[in-house]
Amino acid sequence: MDGPVLVIELAEAVPRAAIQRLRDLLDCSSARFEQKRVGEYDLNIHAESLGISDTGGVDGRRPVLVSVMGPGIGDESIFEAEHADDVDQEPFIGFRPTHAVDIVAFCNRPVDHVVTALLTAAVMDVVGGVVNAELREDQMPIVAGLPGLISTMADPWPAAYGSAEFLRAWAHQPGFRLLK
């Protein structure tokens, strides 16, 4: 997995009806769609389905993994391992995450960063939650004034927490790039 990763933090399990809506969204937006298990999808998302017309000269079908995880769905040990070293997020987002959705790009071209952000926003439209986006230090001033930003933290590493609106606004900033 060479590309960017975003995590949607959730306060509770994703209802089965929302998982079905997520599956339907991903299936109809993809050139290739494989359900590895309920809540985990390996796909080639059509960049144009997210409103991306400039793919930088590469194929608009971008490989991505979307994985819902936490108690009762997916590999609980992966969820626990990913959150073991996290700071207490409750002061930043208003809840302690019990579940998450990872969006993992398999390529690292500029289009893959935009696809990851806009796909994450589309997933958030279905399942809710707050995105947890690690930042470079020089990105803190860029995200500071964006709509949908909930909070930022600088220590132990720079990160921004925001809504789908935040991701869409950030993805349209010149030179946008996620931290891998």
C-alpha positions as CSV (number, residue, x, y, z in Angstrom):
1,M,0.0,0.0,0.0
2,D,2.0,2.9,-1.3
3,G,-0.7,5.6,-1.3
4,P,-2.4,7.9,1.2
5,V,-4.7,6.7,3.9
6,L,-7.5,8.4,5.7
7,V,-9.5,7.2,8.7
8,I,-13.1,8.0,9.5
9,E,-13.6,7.8,13.3
10,L,-17.0,6.6,14.4
11,A,-18.8,6.9,17.8
12,E,-20.7,3.6,17.2
13,A,-21.1,0.7,14.9
14,V,-22.2,1.3,11.3
15,P,-25.8,0.1,10.9
16,R,-26.3,-2.8,8.4
17,A,-28.5,-0.5,6.3
18,A,-25.7,2.0,6.0
19,I,-23.2,-0.7,5.1
20,Q,-25.6,-1.8,2.3
21,R,-25.8,1.8,1.1
22,L,-22.0,2.1,1.2
23,R,-21.7,-1.1,-0.8
24,D,-24.1,0.1,-3.4
25,L,-22.3,3.5,-3.7
26,L,-18.9,1.8,-4.1
27,D,-20.2,-0.8,-6.5
28,C,-21.8,1.7,-8.9
29,S,-18.8,4.1,-8.7
30,S,-16.2,1.4,-9.5
31,A,-14.7,-0.2,-12.6
32,R,-13.8,-3.2,-10.5
33,F,-15.6,-4.1,-7.2
34,E,-14.8,-7.0,-4.9
35,Q,-16.4,-7.5,-1.5
36,K,-13.8,-9.2,0.7
37,R,-16.2,-9.4,3.6
38,V,-19.2,-7.4,4.7
39,G,-17.8,-3.9,5.2
40,E,-14.5,-4.4,3.3
41,Y,-14.2,-3.6,-0.4
42,D,-11.3,-3.8,-2.8
43,L,-12.1,-1.6,-5.8
44,N,-11.0,0.5,-8.7
45,I,-13.0,3.7,-8.2
46,H,-13.8,5.8,-11.3
47,A,-12.1,9.2,-10.5
48,E,-14.8,10.9,-12.7
49,S,-17.5,9.4,-10.4
50,L,-16.1,11.7,-7.7
51,G,-16.1,14.8,-10.0
52,I,-12.4,14.5,-10.9
53,S,-11.7,15.3,-14.5
54,D,-7.9,15.8,-14.3
55,T,-6.2,12.5,-13.6
56,G,-2.7,13.8,-14.5
57,G,-2.5,11.6,-17.6
58,V,-3.0,8.3,-15.7
59,D,-5.9,5.9,-15.9
60,G,-8.9,7.3,-14.0
61,R,-9.6,3.9,-12.4
62,R,-7.7,4.1,-9.1
63,P,-7.2,1.1,-6.8
64,V,-8.5,1.6,-3.3
65,L,-9.5,-0.4,-0.2
66,V,-12.4,0.6,2.0
67,S,-12.6,-1.2,5.3
68,V,-15.2,-0.8,8.1
69,M,-13.8,-2.1,11.4
70,G,-14.3,-2.4,15.1
71,P,-16.1,-4.7,17.5
72,G,-18.5,-6.9,15.6
73,I,-17.2,-6.1,12.1
74,G,-13.8,-6.8,10.5
75,D,-10.7,-7.5,12.3
76,E,-11.1,-6.0,15.8
77,S,-7.3,-6.5,16.5
78,I,-6.5,-4.1,13.5
79,F,-8.9,-1.5,14.9
80,E,-7.3,-1.8,18.3
81,A,-3.8,-1.7,17.0
82,E,-4.5,1.4,14.9
83,H,-5.9,3.2,17.9
84,A,-3.5,1.9,20.6
85,D,-1.0,4.7,20.1
86,D,-3.5,7.4,19.4
87,V,-3.9,10.3,21.8
88,D,-7.3,10.6,23.5
89,Q,-9.4,11.9,20.7
90,E,-12.4,12.7,22.7
91,P,-11.3,16.3,23.5
92,F,-10.8,16.9,19.8
93,I,-13.9,15.2,18.3
94,G,-16.3,14.9,21.2
95,F,-16.3,11.1,21.4
96,R,-14.1,8.1,21.9
97,P,-14.0,6.1,18.6
98,T,-15.5,2.6,18.8
99,H,-15.3,1.9,15.1
100,A,-13.6,3.3,12.0
101,V,-13.5,3.2,8.3
102,D,-10.1,3.1,6.6
103,I,-9.8,4.4,3.0
104,V,-6.4,3.2,1.6
105,A,-5.1,4.1,-1.8
106,F,-2.8,1.7,-3.5
107,C,-1.0,4.3,-5.6
108,N,0.6,7.6,-4.8
109,R,0.0,9.9,-7.8
110,P,-1.5,13.3,-7.2
111,V,-4.9,12.0,-8.4
112,D,-4.8,9.3,-5.8
113,H,-4.6,11.9,-3.0
114,V,-7.7,13.7,-4.4
115,V,-9.5,10.4,-5.0
116,T,-8.8,9.3,-1.4
117,A,-10.1,12.6,0.0
118,L,-13.2,12.8,-2.1
119,L,-14.0,9.1,-1.7
120,T,-13.6,9.5,2.0
121,A,-16.1,12.4,1.9
122,A,-18.6,10.3,0.0
123,V,-18.2,7.5,2.5
124,M,-18.8,10.0,5.3
125,D,-22.0,11.1,3.6
126,V,-23.2,7.5,4.1
127,V,-21.7,6.4,7.4
128,G,-21.1,9.8,9.2
129,G,-18.1,10.2,11.5
130,V,-15.1,12.5,11.7
131,V,-12.1,12.2,9.4
132,N,-8.7,12.0,11.1
133,A,-6.1,13.3,8.7
134,E,-2.4,13.5,9.7
135,L,-0.7,16.6,8.3
136,R,2.7,17.9,7.6
137,E,3.5,20.9,9.8
138,D,3.3,23.3,6.9
139,Q,-0.2,22.2,6.2
140,M,-1.6,23.4,9.5
141,P,-2.1,27.0,8.3
142,I,-3.7,25.8,5.0
143,V,-6.4,23.8,6.8
144,A,-7.0,26.2,9.7
145,G,-9.6,28.3,7.9
146,L,-11.4,25.6,5.9
147,P,-15.1,25.0,6.4
148,G,-16.0,21.8,8.3
149,L,-12.8,21.8,10.3
150,I,-13.6,20.5,13.8
151,S,-10.2,20.8,15.4
152,T,-6.5,20.4,14.9
153,M,-3.7,19.1,17.1
154,A,0.0,19.7,16.8
155,D,1.3,17.2,19.4
156,P,2.5,14.4,19.2
157,W,2.0,14.9,15.4
158,P,0.0,17.4,13.4
159,A,-3.5,16.3,12.5
160,A,-6.9,17.7,11.5
161,Y,-10.3,16.4,12.4
162,G,-13.1,17.4,10.1
163,S,-16.3,16.7,8.2
164,A,-16.9,15.7,4.6
165,E,-17.2,19.4,3.8
166,F,-13.7,19.9,5.2
167,L,-12.2,17.2,3.0
168,R,-13.9,18.6,-0.1
169,A,-12.6,22.1,0.6
170,W,-9.1,20.9,1.4
171,A,-8.9,18.7,-1.8
172,H,-9.6,21.8,-3.9
173,Q,-6.6,23.7,-2.4
174,P,-3.7,24.3,-4.8
175,G,-1.0,21.6,-4.3
176,F,-3.3,19.4,-2.2
177,R,-1.6,16.3,-0.9
178,L,-2.3,14.0,2.0
179,L,0.3,12.6,4.3
180,K,0.9,8.9,3.5
